[in-house]
Amino acid sequence: MTRKTKILILIVSFVFLGWFIFQPLSDLGISRPYASPPISGQKIDVAELNEFLNLWTRIVNGPLQKYLVQISLSSKQQYPTAISNWLKAQHWSVERFFYDEQRIRGLVDCVSLQESLESNIALSKRQNNLRPIVKEQRQRLSLCRYDNDEMELIRANLYQITEILAGRAVMSQSDSDKE
């Protein structure tokens, strides 16, 4: 081998080595649990709730907020490209993100109804006029089909989750560390 060939091989080797070193290795050894679409009825755990609330905060308080109204008015299959691309960059499936939103909102409604019912039951012992309201709330609560673990997860953080979904609070790193 000539000296020029050796130098050329050495240069090409360093170029490939440099490319390999500086190439992002984002997909190596990292689990992407939220990148796949959800299975119908799939439960939400603490980690997923925290991840969702963190992303929700970033969407509601960022430039993508304007698309949220468009999403709620459009069919579930037509997500704005800007949000789809952003969620993919965050390693989330757009379908899973909006499934989680719908599920969390349903859980918040059921937990709020349950708390209101418990309060009204206590008051109805002294005020008879609340009994029709209690009956109606029991009927509505019977339609809630969520797991008790999910209900307790939401109950423990109901006020905070409600405020974050409404855009009146943000999910901070210390909040997600508590849960």
N, C-alpha and C positions, 0 to 999 in steps of 0.2 A: 504494500500500500504506500502510496506517495504521501508526502507531507501535506499537500493540499487536500487530499482525500481525508486524512486524519483530522485536519482542522475543520473541514466541512462537516464531518460526522460529529465532532465535538460541539460545534456551533448548533447544529440541528438538535443534538441531544439536550443542550442547555435551553433551547427555545421550547422544546417539548416539556422539559422539567419545569421551566418557568410557567408555562401555560397550565400544567397540572397543579402546581402549587397555588396559583392565584385563581384557579377555577373554583367557583362556589361549590361546596360539598353539602348543600342544604338537604339533600335527600338521603344521605348516607346515615343509616342507623337511627333516624328520627322517625318516630311513629306519627302518622297523620290521621288521628282517629276521626276528625271532623271533615275530612276531604271527600268522604263518600256520602251519597244520599242516605237519608234515614230509612229505617224500616218502620212501617206503620205501627203506631202504638209504642215505639221505642221510648224508654224512660230516660229522663235527664238526671245526671248525677251532679255532685257538687263541682267537679272540675269543669264539666261542660257548661253548667250554669255560669260559673265565673268567666270562662272564656267568652261565652255569648254576651254577657253583660259588658265585658271589656270592649268587644267589637261594637256592640250597640252604642256604647258611649262615644266611641270614635266616629261612628257614622252620624249620630244625631248632632254632635258638636263639630262636625267637619264639613267639607264641601259636598259630600255625598248626601247630606240631609235633604236636599231638594228632591231627591228621587224617591223618598219614602212615601210621599203622597201619591206619586205616580204608581208605585207598587200596590198600594192598597186599593187603588181604583182600577188597576189592570187585572187581567187573569193571572193565575198563579204561574203560568208557563212563560210569561213574557216579562222577564226581569231586565231592567236597564243594563246595558253593556258595561257601563262604568262601575256599577255595584258588583256585577258578576265578576269582572276582571279583578276588582279590588279584593273581593272575598277569596278568589282563587289564589291571589298573591299572599293572602293570610292563611292559606291551606285549609279553607273551608269550602264545602259544597254550598252553592247558593240555595239549593233545595233544603239542605239540612239547616241552614241559618234561619230561613223563614219558617220551617217546620218548628224549630226551637222557639221562635218568637210566638207563633200561634199557640204552642203547647204551654209556654210560660204564662202567656196572657190568660189562657183557660184555667191554669192552676191558680193564678192570682184571683180570678173571679170566684172560683170555688172556695178558696181559703177565706176570702173576704166575706162571702156568703155564710160560710160556716161560723165565722167569728160573730157576724151580725145575728145569726140564729141563736147562738149560745147566749149572747147578751139579751136578746128579746125573750128567750125562755125564762131567764132570771127575772126580767121585768114583768113578764106576763103573770107571774105568781101574785103580783100586787095589783096589776092592771088587766082586767078582763078584755079590754078592747084590743089588746095585742094578739090575742089568740088566733084570729084569722090571718094575721101577718105571719105568725109562727108556722101555721099550717101551710101557707103558700111557700114560705122559705124552705120548709122540709121537702116539699114536692120538687122545688127547683134543685135542691141539694142532692136529691136522689138521682138526678140526671148526670151528676158529676161522676165520671168514670176514670179517676186517676188513682194511682197507687198511693198508699198511706205514706210511704217513704218520701215520695215526691211532694206530697201535701205538707209534710213536716219540714222539708227543706225550704219550701216557700214560706211557710208560717214563721219560721225562725228569722226570716229576713224580709217579711212582707212590705214593710214601709219603705225600706231601701230599694227593693226591686221595683215597687210601684213608682217611686220617684225617678229611678233610672229609666224605666220604660217611657215615662212621660217627658223625659228630657230635662227634668228639673234638678237632677243630681248626676254625678259622674262616678264611674267605677274606678277607684284608685287601687294601686297595687297593695296597699295595706288592707283594703277591704277584702280583696281576694285571698290574702294570707290568713285572715281570721276564720274563713269558712272552711 
